[in-house]
């Protein structure tokens, strides 16, 4: 079992983040499971939101093997709170877990859950009271992980990302 460290990442990590995303897509059997984010979108996430990188030592070199993004959508179409609430007065208490990607060879070691816990901690620290995420209906592994740690299914949204359907999940942090 590998030992992992977690630390915030910023735009300087964009090349590594893009490599991790590319590696994940290279082994994906169903393209509906995850939407590839553009370099510009990921750079925005890393510079204007909150990114966490997961590192391990490999042959004496530190290597990023996974990452996650906590996204603060404010009053935008990206705010998944709109799927649960009709009237929102304070957008600052909601955030999205935008993306969690683990290199294929490091899956099965609990990193998705660990990243989620780190992002939840950061969200609480920033005053976020409720978190949301989307998961493909074709990704039972992620659905099981998220429900096991307290996320509740809200709704299925048809055609959410580039025509792909997504389940929306929610968790109260307070």
PyMOL commands that set and color helices and strands:
alter all, ss='L'
color gray80, all
select helices_A, chain A and resi 11-26+39-48+80-83+91-93+104-106+111-125+140-148
alter helices_A, ss='H'
color red, helices_A
select strands_A, chain A and resi 5-9+50-58+61-71+94-102+130-135+152-161+164-172
alter strands_A, ss='S'
color yellow, strands_A
deselect
rebuild
show_as cartoon
